[in-house]
Amino acid sequence: MEAMEPTKNAREKRGIPNSTKNNKRNLLSLQLAEMEENFKKNNTTLFHKAFEGRMKGFRPRGLALRRRDSTLALTDEKNCVILANYFEKLLNCE
């Protein structure tokens, strides 16, 4: 009986990309290496910019819906009211 190929090689042969988790891990390790290199070369501006970006993390864009009077509703509660009115009108066919 022949030995089976490792999963990684089989995936590469079929053209299936690595998982998202591996891609994220690789990206983080590259960013960390770049930060270390900037720190060693005294590129403090680049180091602090990358470090600050890692500390802040992901922040989603806020949702802002426009009211009928052309003002923006910036809070979640006001946006929920606008969407509720819209869907109530849509579903009641008014």
Biopython code that builds the backbone (N, CA, C, O; Angstrom):
import numpy as np
from Bio.PDB.StructureBuilder import StructureBuilder

atoms = [
    (1, "MET", "N", (0.823, -1.178, 0.000)),
    (1, "MET", "CA", (0.000, 0.000, 0.000)),
    (1, "MET", "C", (0.873, 1.249, 0.000)),
    (1, "MET", "O", (1.892, 1.312, 0.688)),
    (2, "GLU", "N", (0.458, 2.233, -0.779)),
    (2, "GLU", "CA", (1.223, 3.471, -0.835)),
    (2, "GLU", "C", (0.861, 4.379, 0.335)),
    (2, "GLU", "O", (-0.267, 4.387, 0.827)),
    (3, "ALA", "N", (1.848, 5.128, 0.751)),
    (3, "ALA", "CA", (1.596, 6.083, 1.830)),
    (3, "ALA", "C", (0.787, 7.256, 1.289)),
    (3, "ALA", "O", (1.006, 7.706, 0.165)),
    (4, "MET", "N", (-0.135, 7.740, 2.088)),
    (4, "MET", "CA", (-0.959, 8.880, 1.664)),
    (4, "MET", "C", (-0.165, 10.165, 1.797)),
    (4, "MET", "O", (0.671, 10.305, 2.690)),
    (5, "GLU", "N", (-0.434, 11.093, 0.905)),
    (5, "GLU", "CA", (0.246, 12.387, 0.962)),
    (5, "GLU", "C", (-0.322, 13.204, 2.117)),
    (5, "GLU", "O", (-1.490, 13.054, 2.477)),
    (6, "PRO", "N", (0.502, 14.061, 2.690)),
    (6, "PRO", "CA", (-0.016, 14.949, 3.730)),
    (6, "PRO", "C", (-1.106, 15.861, 3.166)),
    (6, "PRO", "O", (-1.116, 16.165, 1.973)),
    (7, "THR", "N", (-1.986, 16.276, 3.998)),
    (7, "THR", "CA", (-3.113, 17.108, 3.578)),
    (7, "THR", "C", (-2.645, 18.412, 2.948)),
    (7, "THR", "O", (-3.244, 18.885, 1.982)),
    (8, "LYS", "N", (-1.594, 18.988, 3.480)),
    (8, "LYS", "CA", (-1.107, 20.264, 2.970)),
    (8, "LYS", "C", (-0.716, 20.131, 1.504)),
    (8, "LYS", "O", (-1.091, 20.974, 0.690)),
    (9, "ASN", "N", (0.031, 19.087, 1.152)),
    (9, "ASN", "CA", (0.456, 18.906, -0.231)),
    (9, "ASN", "C", (-0.736, 18.649, -1.143)),
    (9, "ASN", "O", (-0.780, 19.158, -2.263)),
    (10, "ALA", "N", (-1.693, 17.869, -0.677)),
    (10, "ALA", "CA", (-2.880, 17.584, -1.477)),
    (10, "ALA", "C", (-3.669, 18.860, -1.719)),
    (10, "ALA", "O", (-4.174, 19.079, -2.820)),
    (11, "ARG", "N", (-3.778, 19.700, -0.703)),
    (11, "ARG", "CA", (-4.497, 20.961, -0.853)),
    (11, "ARG", "C", (-3.777, 21.868, -1.834)),
    (11, "ARG", "O", (-4.417, 22.530, -2.652)),
    (12, "GLU", "N", (-2.452, 21.907, -1.762)),
    (12, "GLU", "CA", (-1.689, 22.747, -2.684)),
    (12, "GLU", "C", (-1.828, 22.255, -4.120)),
    (12, "GLU", "O", (-1.923, 23.062, -5.045)),
    (13, "LYS", "N", (-1.840, 20.946, -4.313)),
    (13, "LYS", "CA", (-1.975, 20.398, -5.658)),
    (13, "LYS", "C", (-3.331, 20.735, -6.267)),
    (13, "LYS", "O", (-3.432, 20.991, -7.467)),
    (14, "ARG", "N", (-4.362, 20.735, -5.444)),
    (14, "ARG", "CA", (-5.702, 21.032, -5.935)),
    (14, "ARG", "C", (-5.947, 22.527, -6.071)),
    (14, "ARG", "O", (-6.969, 22.933, -6.625)),
    (15, "GLY", "N", (-5.034, 23.351, -5.580)),
    (15, "GLY", "CA", (-5.187, 24.794, -5.689)),
    (15, "GLY", "C", (-6.090, 25.404, -4.637)),
    (15, "GLY", "O", (-6.608, 26.505, -4.823)),
    (16, "ILE", "N", (-6.283, 24.698, -3.530)),
    (16, "ILE", "CA", (-7.128, 25.219, -2.455)),
    (16, "ILE", "C", (-6.260, 26.105, -1.567)),
    (16, "ILE", "O", (-5.217, 25.664, -1.085)),
    (17, "PRO", "N", (-6.678, 27.341, -1.347)),
    (17, "PRO", "CA", (-5.866, 28.235, -0.516)),
    (17, "PRO", "C", (-5.880, 27.809, 0.946)),
    (17, "PRO", "O", (-6.752, 27.057, 1.382)),
    (18, "ASN", "N", (-4.904, 28.302, 1.687)),
    (18, "ASN", "CA", (-4.843, 28.039, 3.126)),
    (18, "ASN", "C", (-6.062, 28.630, 3.810)),
    (18, "ASN", "O", (-6.742, 29.495, 3.258)),
    (19, "SER", "N", (-6.323, 28.166, 4.984)),
    (19, "SER", "CA", (-7.478, 28.657, 5.716)),
    (19, "SER", "C", (-7.259, 30.113, 6.124)),
    (19, "SER", "O", (-6.130, 30.605, 6.144)),
    (20, "THR", "N", (-8.336, 30.776, 6.440)),
    (20, "THR", "CA", (-8.283, 32.169, 6.853)),
    (20, "THR", "C", (-7.477, 32.321, 8.137)),
    (20, "THR", "O", (-6.766, 33.308, 8.325)),
    (21, "LYS", "N", (-7.598, 31.330, 9.016)),
    (21, "LYS", "CA", (-6.868, 31.378, 10.275)),
    (21, "LYS", "C", (-5.357, 31.385, 10.023)),
    (21, "LYS", "O", (-4.618, 32.134, 10.663)),
    (22, "ASN", "N", (-4.908, 30.550, 9.092)),
    (22, "ASN", "CA", (-3.480, 30.518, 8.767)),
    (22, "ASN", "C", (-3.046, 31.822, 8.103)),
    (22, "ASN", "O", (-1.960, 32.333, 8.378)),
    (23, "ASN", "N", (-3.897, 32.359, 7.228)),
    (23, "ASN", "CA", (-3.558, 33.631, 6.584)),
    (23, "ASN", "C", (-3.427, 34.745, 7.615)),
    (23, "ASN", "O", (-2.511, 35.563, 7.534)),
    (24, "LYS", "N", (-4.330, 34.779, 8.575)),
    (24, "LYS", "CA", (-4.273, 35.798, 9.616)),
    (24, "LYS", "C", (-3.022, 35.628, 10.466)),
    (24, "LYS", "O", (-2.358, 36.607, 10.807)),
    (25, "ARG", "N", (-2.702, 34.378, 10.809)),
    (25, "ARG", "CA", (-1.510, 34.101, 11.604)),
    (25, "ARG", "C", (-0.257, 34.546, 10.859)),
    (25, "ARG", "O", (0.639, 35.142, 11.455)),
    (26, "ASN", "N", (-0.188, 34.259, 9.557)),
    (26, "ASN", "CA", (0.961, 34.672, 8.756)),
    (26, "ASN", "C", (1.063, 36.189, 8.674)),
    (26, "ASN", "O", (2.156, 36.744, 8.780)),
    (27, "LEU", "N", (-0.065, 36.860, 8.486)),
    (27, "LEU", "CA", (-0.071, 38.319, 8.419)),
    (27, "LEU", "C", (0.402, 38.925, 9.735)),
    (27, "LEU", "O", (1.198, 39.864, 9.739)),
    (28, "LEU", "N", (-0.085, 38.392, 10.845)),
    (28, "LEU", "CA", (0.331, 38.917, 12.144)),
    (28, "LEU", "C", (1.816, 38.711, 12.400)),
    (28, "LEU", "O", (2.478, 39.583, 12.962)),
    (29, "SER", "N", (2.340, 37.560, 11.991)),
    (29, "SER", "CA", (3.768, 37.316, 12.196)),
    (29, "SER", "C", (4.606, 38.243, 11.318)),
    (29, "SER", "O", (5.663, 38.706, 11.746)),
    (30, "LEU", "N", (4.149, 38.520, 10.097)),
    (30, "LEU", "CA", (4.866, 39.472, 9.241)),
    (30, "LEU", "C", (4.823, 40.885, 9.815)),
    (30, "LEU", "O", (5.821, 41.605, 9.785)),
    (31, "GLN", "N", (3.668, 41.275, 10.333)),
    (31, "GLN", "CA", (3.552, 42.602, 10.941)),
    (31, "GLN", "C", (4.434, 42.717, 12.176)),
    (31, "GLN", "O", (5.058, 43.754, 12.400)),
    (32, "LEU", "N", (4.487, 41.673, 12.969)),
    (32, "LEU", "CA", (5.324, 41.685, 14.159)),
    (32, "LEU", "C", (6.799, 41.789, 13.784)),
    (32, "LEU", "O", (7.551, 42.535, 14.411)),
    (33, "ALA", "N", (7.209, 41.044, 12.763)),
    (33, "ALA", "CA", (8.601, 41.114, 12.308)),
    (33, "ALA", "C", (8.925, 42.509, 11.795)),
    (33, "ALA", "O", (10.013, 43.028, 12.045)),
    (34, "GLU", "N", (7.994, 43.114, 11.084)),
    (34, "GLU", "CA", (8.203, 44.469, 10.575)),
    (34, "GLU", "C", (8.294, 45.476, 11.716)),
    (34, "GLU", "O", (9.104, 46.402, 11.671)),
    (35, "MET", "N", (7.456, 45.292, 12.743)),
    (35, "MET", "CA", (7.509, 46.183, 13.903)),
    (35, "MET", "C", (8.842, 46.047, 14.632)),
    (35, "MET", "O", (9.432, 47.046, 15.043)),
    (36, "GLU", "N", (9.314, 44.819, 14.791)),
    (36, "GLU", "CA", (10.606, 44.606, 15.453)),
    (36, "GLU", "C", (11.740, 45.243, 14.658)),
    (36, "GLU", "O", (12.646, 45.851, 15.229)),
    (37, "GLU", "N", (11.683, 45.100, 13.344)),
    (37, "GLU", "CA", (12.723, 45.688, 12.481)),
    (37, "GLU", "C", (12.704, 47.215, 12.584)),
    (37, "GLU", "O", (13.760, 47.842, 12.672)),
    (38, "ASN", "N", (11.529, 47.806, 12.573)),
    (38, "ASN", "CA", (11.421, 49.262, 12.714)),
    (38, "ASN", "C", (11.938, 49.722, 14.066)),
    (38, "ASN", "O", (12.584, 50.765, 14.165)),
    (39, "PHE", "N", (11.656, 48.948, 15.106)),
    (39, "PHE", "CA", (12.128, 49.307, 16.441)),
    (39, "PHE", "C", (13.655, 49.236, 16.513)),
    (39, "PHE", "O", (14.288, 50.110, 17.103)),
    (40, "LYS", "N", (14.251, 48.191, 15.911)),
    (40, "LYS", "CA", (15.704, 48.035, 15.931)),
    (40, "LYS", "C", (16.405, 49.133, 15.137)),
    (40, "LYS", "O", (17.493, 49.576, 15.505)),
    (41, "LYS", "N", (15.770, 49.571, 14.035)),
    (41, "LYS", "CA", (16.367, 50.605, 13.182)),
    (41, "LYS", "C", (16.003, 52.020, 13.631)),
    (41, "LYS", "O", (16.298, 52.991, 12.934)),
    (42, "ASN", "N", (15.366, 52.132, 14.790)),
    (42, "ASN", "CA", (14.952, 53.418, 15.346)),
    (42, "ASN", "C", (13.987, 54.176, 14.438)),
    (42, "ASN", "O", (13.989, 55.407, 14.423)),
    (43, "ASN", "N", (13.165, 53.450, 13.683)),
    (43, "ASN", "CA", (12.080, 54.064, 12.928)),
    (43, "ASN", "C", (10.872, 54.146, 13.853)),
    (43, "ASN", "O", (9.890, 53.423, 13.685)),
    (44, "THR", "N", (10.964, 55.039, 14.829)),
    (44, "THR", "CA", (9.943, 55.067, 15.875)),
    (44, "THR", "C", (8.569, 55.461, 15.351)),
    (44, "THR", "O", (7.556, 54.988, 15.866)),
    (45, "THR", "N", (8.519, 56.314, 14.340)),
    (45, "THR", "CA", (7.220, 56.734, 13.812)),
    (45, "THR", "C", (6.468, 55.543, 13.236)),
    (45, "THR", "O", (5.289, 55.349, 13.533)),
    (46, "LEU", "N", (7.144, 54.743, 12.412)),
    (46, "LEU", "CA", (6.509, 53.569, 11.823)),
    (46, "LEU", "C", (6.161, 52.528, 12.880)),
    (46, "LEU", "O", (5.113, 51.884, 12.810)),
    (47, "PHE", "N", (7.053, 52.369, 13.863)),
    (47, "PHE", "CA", (6.805, 51.410, 14.926)),
    (47, "PHE", "C", (5.557, 51.786, 15.715)),
    (47, "PHE", "O", (4.683, 50.950, 15.942)),
    (48, "HIS", "N", (5.478, 53.053, 16.133)),
    (48, "HIS", "CA", (4.340, 53.480, 16.944)),
    (48, "HIS", "C", (3.035, 53.463, 16.145)),
    (48, "HIS", "O", (1.973, 53.175, 16.697)),
    (49, "LYS", "N", (3.112, 53.767, 14.855)),
    (49, "LYS", "CA", (1.915, 53.715, 14.020)),
    (49, "LYS", "C", (1.386, 52.280, 13.939)),
    (49, "LYS", "O", (0.184, 52.054, 14.079)),
    (50, "ALA", "N", (2.273, 51.320, 13.715)),
    (50, "ALA", "CA", (1.857, 49.911, 13.636)),
    (50, "ALA", "C", (1.380, 49.413, 14.999)),
    (50, "ALA", "O", (0.390, 48.687, 15.084)),
    (51, "PHE", "N", (2.085, 49.803, 16.066)),
    (51, "PHE", "CA", (1.721, 49.370, 17.413)),
    (51, "PHE", "C", (0.354, 49.920, 17.798)),
    (51, "PHE", "O", (-0.466, 49.204, 18.374)),
    (52, "GLU", "N", (0.106, 51.180, 17.484)),
    (52, "GLU", "CA", (-1.180, 51.796, 17.805)),
    (52, "GLU", "C", (-2.310, 51.119, 17.039)),
    (52, "GLU", "O", (-3.396, 50.906, 17.576)),
    (53, "GLY", "N", (-2.044, 50.782, 15.777)),
    (53, "GLY", "CA", (-3.048, 50.082, 14.984)),
    (53, "GLY", "C", (-3.381, 48.724, 15.562)),
    (53, "GLY", "O", (-4.544, 48.321, 15.546)),
    (54, "ARG", "N", (-2.389, 48.003, 16.076)),
    (54, "ARG", "CA", (-2.635, 46.687, 16.683)),
    (54, "ARG", "C", (-3.393, 46.835, 17.998)),
    (54, "ARG", "O", (-4.215, 45.982, 18.331)),
    (55, "MET", "N", (-3.133, 47.901, 18.749)),
    (55, "MET", "CA", (-3.791, 48.086, 20.035)),
    (55, "MET", "C", (-5.253, 48.490, 19.855)),
    (55, "MET", "O", (-6.107, 48.082, 20.642)),
    (56, "LYS", "N", (-5.547, 49.280, 18.836)),
    (56, "LYS", "CA", (-6.922, 49.726, 18.613)),
    (56, "LYS", "C", (-7.797, 48.583, 18.146)),
    (56, "LYS", "O", (-8.959, 48.488, 18.540)),
    (57, "GLY", "N", (-7.252, 47.718, 17.311)),
    (57, "GLY", "CA", (-8.028, 46.600, 16.804)),
    (57, "GLY", "C", (-9.020, 47.046, 15.740)),
    (57, "GLY", "O", (-8.907, 48.140, 15.188)),
    (58, "PHE", "N", (-9.983, 46.192, 15.462)),
    (58, "PHE", "CA", (-10.970, 46.462, 14.428)),
    (58, "PHE", "C", (-12.117, 47.276, 15.007)),
    (58, "PHE", "O", (-12.679, 46.939, 16.049)),
    (59, "ARG", "N", (-12.447, 48.342, 14.317)),
    (59, "ARG", "CA", (-13.599, 49.149, 14.714)),
    (59, "ARG", "C", (-14.516, 49.290, 13.509)),
    (59, "ARG", "O", (-14.141, 49.903, 12.510)),
    (60, "PRO", "N", (-15.713, 48.729, 13.599)),
    (60, "PRO", "CA", (-16.610, 48.795, 12.448)),
    (60, "PRO", "C", (-17.094, 50.216, 12.191)),
    (60, "PRO", "O", (-17.157, 51.047, 13.097)),
    (61, "ARG", "N", (-17.426, 50.466, 10.958)),
    (61, "ARG", "CA", (-17.946, 51.770, 10.575)),
    (61, "ARG", "C", (-19.345, 51.932, 11.152)),
    (61, "ARG", "O", (-20.143, 50.995, 11.136)),
    (62, "GLY", "N", (-19.631, 53.098, 11.651)),
    (62, "GLY", "CA", (-20.943, 53.342, 12.238)),
    (62, "GLY", "C", (-22.015, 53.458, 11.167)),
    (62, "GLY", "O", (-21.750, 53.890, 10.045)),
    (63, "LEU", "N", (-23.214, 53.071, 11.526)),
    (63, "LEU", "CA", (-24.345, 53.135, 10.613)),
    (63, "LEU", "C", (-25.061, 54.465, 10.807)),
    (63, "LEU", "O", (-25.418, 54.825, 11.928)),
    (64, "ALA", "N", (-25.269, 55.191, 9.720)),
    (64, "ALA", "CA", (-25.978, 56.463, 9.776)),
    (64, "ALA", "C", (-27.025, 56.476, 8.675)),
    (64, "ALA", "O", (-26.698, 56.426, 7.489)),
    (65, "LEU", "N", (-28.278, 56.542, 9.078)),
    (65, "LEU", "CA", (-29.372, 56.589, 8.115)),
    (65, "LEU", "C", (-29.907, 58.012, 8.022)),
    (65, "LEU", "O", (-29.878, 58.765, 8.995)),
    (66, "ARG", "N", (-30.397, 58.369, 6.835)),
    (66, "ARG", "CA", (-30.926, 59.707, 6.619)),
    (66, "ARG", "C", (-32.435, 59.725, 6.886)),
    (66, "ARG", "O", (-33.184, 58.880, 6.395)),
    (67, "ARG", "N", (-32.847, 60.701, 7.668)),
    (67, "ARG", "CA", (-34.268, 60.873, 7.950)),
    (67, "ARG", "C", (-34.938, 61.583, 6.778)),
    (67, "ARG", "O", (-34.273, 62.018, 5.838)),
    (68, "ARG", "N", (-36.261, 61.693, 6.848)),
    (68, "ARG", "CA", (-37.005, 62.383, 5.788)),
    (68, "ARG", "C", (-36.653, 63.861, 5.714)),
    (68, "ARG", "O", (-36.749, 64.461, 4.643)),
    (69, "ASP", "N", (-36.246, 64.459, 6.832)),
    (69, "ASP", "CA", (-35.891, 65.885, 6.838)),
    (69, "ASP", "C", (-34.416, 66.119, 6.486)),
    (69, "ASP", "O", (-33.887, 67.203, 6.731)),
    (70, "SER", "N", (-33.761, 65.119, 5.920)),
    (70, "SER", "CA", (-32.372, 65.176, 5.421)),
    (70, "SER", "C", (-31.325, 65.276, 6.515)),
    (70, "SER", "O", (-30.183, 65.629, 6.221)),
    (71, "THR", "N", (-31.661, 64.984, 7.756)),
    (71, "THR", "CA", (-30.653, 64.927, 8.812)),
    (71, "THR", "C", (-30.262, 63.472, 9.021)),
    (71, "THR", "O", (-30.991, 62.558, 8.637)),
    (72, "LEU", "N", (-29.116, 63.275, 9.629)),
    (72, "LEU", "CA", (-28.623, 61.921, 9.858)),
    (72, "LEU", "C", (-28.979, 61.438, 11.249)),
    (72, "LEU", "O", (-28.888, 62.188, 12.221)),
    (73, "ALA", "N", (-29.382, 60.191, 11.339)),
    (73, "ALA", "CA", (-29.612, 59.534, 12.628)),
    (73, "ALA", "C", (-28.353, 58.736, 12.947)),
    (73, "ALA", "O", (-28.025, 57.774, 12.252)),
    (74, "LEU", "N", (-27.661, 59.134, 13.985)),
    (74, "LEU", "CA", (-26.356, 58.535, 14.278)),
    (74, "LEU", "C", (-26.388, 57.482, 15.378)),
    (74, "LEU", "O", (-25.430, 56.722, 15.515)),
    (75, "THR", "N", (-27.438, 57.413, 16.150)),
    (75, "THR", "CA", (-27.483, 56.424, 17.228)),
    (75, "THR", "C", (-28.220, 55.175, 16.769)),
    (75, "THR", "O", (-29.024, 55.222, 15.838)),
    (76, "ASP", "N", (-27.943, 54.076, 17.422)),
    (76, "ASP", "CA", (-28.581, 52.809, 17.072)),
    (76, "ASP", "C", (-30.091, 52.865, 17.288)),
    (76, "ASP", "O", (-30.853, 52.316, 16.493)),
    (77, "GLU", "N", (-30.525, 53.528, 18.366)),
    (77, "GLU", "CA", (-31.956, 53.603, 18.661)),
    (77, "GLU", "C", (-32.704, 54.349, 17.573)),
    (77, "GLU", "O", (-33.768, 53.913, 17.135)),
    (78, "LYS", "N", (-32.152, 55.472, 17.136)),
    (78, "LYS", "CA", (-32.811, 56.267, 16.087)),
    (78, "LYS", "C", (-32.806, 55.523, 14.754)),
    (78, "LYS", "O", (-33.772, 55.592, 13.994)),
    (79, "ASN", "N", (-31.708, 54.807, 14.475)),
    (79, "ASN", "CA", (-31.643, 54.019, 13.249)),
    (79, "ASN", "C", (-32.660, 52.884, 13.275)),
    (79, "ASN", "O", (-33.251, 52.560, 12.245)),
    (80, "CYS", "N", (-32.872, 52.275, 14.443)),
    (80, "CYS", "CA", (-33.861, 51.203, 14.566)),
    (80, "CYS", "C", (-35.269, 51.727, 14.300)),
    (80, "CYS", "O", (-36.078, 51.050, 13.667)),
    (81, "VAL", "N", (-35.559, 52.931, 14.783)),
    (81, "VAL", "CA", (-36.878, 53.525, 14.551)),
    (81, "VAL", "C", (-37.087, 53.773, 13.058)),
    (81, "VAL", "O", (-38.158, 53.484, 12.523)),
    (82, "ILE", "N", (-36.070, 54.306, 12.389)),
    (82, "ILE", "CA", (-36.164, 54.568, 10.950)),
    (82, "ILE", "C", (-36.382, 53.269, 10.181)),
    (82, "ILE", "O", (-37.242, 53.202, 9.303)),
    (83, "LEU", "N", (-35.603, 52.236, 10.509)),
    (83, "LEU", "CA", (-35.751, 50.953, 9.818)),
    (83, "LEU", "C", (-37.099, 50.302, 10.126)),
    (83, "LEU", "O", (-37.714, 49.706, 9.241)),
    (84, "ALA", "N", (-37.561, 50.411, 11.367)),
    (84, "ALA", "CA", (-38.857, 49.837, 11.723)),
    (84, "ALA", "C", (-39.975, 50.505, 10.936)),
    (84, "ALA", "O", (-40.867, 49.826, 10.426)),
    (85, "ASN", "N", (-39.934, 51.829, 10.833)),
    (85, "ASN", "CA", (-40.945, 52.546, 10.059)),
    (85, "ASN", "C", (-40.879, 52.173, 8.584)),
    (85, "ASN", "O", (-41.911, 52.002, 7.935)),
    (86, "TYR", "N", (-39.678, 52.048, 8.063)),
    (86, "TYR", "CA", (-39.514, 51.704, 6.651)),
    (86, "TYR", "C", (-40.103, 50.319, 6.350)),
    (86, "TYR", "O", (-40.865, 50.157, 5.396)),
    (87, "PHE", "N", (-39.748, 49.333, 7.164)),
    (87, "PHE", "CA", (-40.221, 47.978, 6.908)),
    (87, "PHE", "C", (-41.719, 47.831, 7.205)),
    (87, "PHE", "O", (-42.407, 47.042, 6.557)),
    (88, "GLU", "N", (-42.219, 48.587, 8.177)),
    (88, "GLU", "CA", (-43.662, 48.556, 8.438)),
    (88, "GLU", "C", (-44.410, 49.084, 7.223)),
    (88, "GLU", "O", (-45.416, 48.511, 6.805)),
    (89, "LYS", "N", (-43.915, 50.174, 6.664)),
    (89, "LYS", "CA", (-44.543, 50.742, 5.479)),
    (89, "LYS", "C", (-44.400, 49.772, 4.286)),
    (89, "LYS", "O", (-45.346, 49.595, 3.518)),
    (90, "LEU", "N", (-43.246, 49.160, 4.137)),
    (90, "LEU", "CA", (-42.993, 48.256, 3.030)),
    (90, "LEU", "C", (-43.879, 47.010, 3.113)),
    (90, "LEU", "O", (-44.451, 46.588, 2.109)),
    (91, "LEU", "N", (-43.991, 46.426, 4.297)),
    (91, "LEU", "CA", (-44.752, 45.192, 4.450)),
    (91, "LEU", "C", (-46.261, 45.415, 4.449)),
    (91, "LEU", "O", (-47.024, 44.510, 4.110)),
    (92, "ASN", "N", (-46.691, 46.609, 4.824)),
    (92, "ASN", "CA", (-48.126, 46.912, 4.794)),
    (92, "ASN", "C", (-48.565, 47.450, 3.439)),
    (92, "ASN", "O", (-49.750, 47.701, 3.222)),
    (93, "CYS", "N", (-47.635, 47.625, 2.547)),
    (93, "CYS", "CA", (-47.917, 48.116, 1.189)),
    (93, "CYS", "C", (-48.655, 49.444, 1.209)),
    (93, "CYS", "O", (-49.596, 49.643, 0.441)),
    (94, "GLU", "N", (-48.244, 50.343, 2.069)),
    (94, "GLU", "CA", (-48.895, 51.649, 2.146)),
    (94, "GLU", "C", (-48.337, 52.593, 1.107)),
    (94, "GLU", "O", (-48.768, 53.743, 1.023)),
]
sb = StructureBuilder()
sb.init_structure("model")
sb.init_model(0)
sb.init_chain("A")
sb.init_seg("    ")
for serial, (resi, resn, name, xyz) in enumerate(atoms, 1):
    if name == "N":
        sb.init_residue(resn, " ", resi, " ")
    sb.init_atom(name, np.array(xyz, "f"), 0.0, 1.0, " ", f" {name:<3s}", serial, name[0])
structure = sb.get_structure()
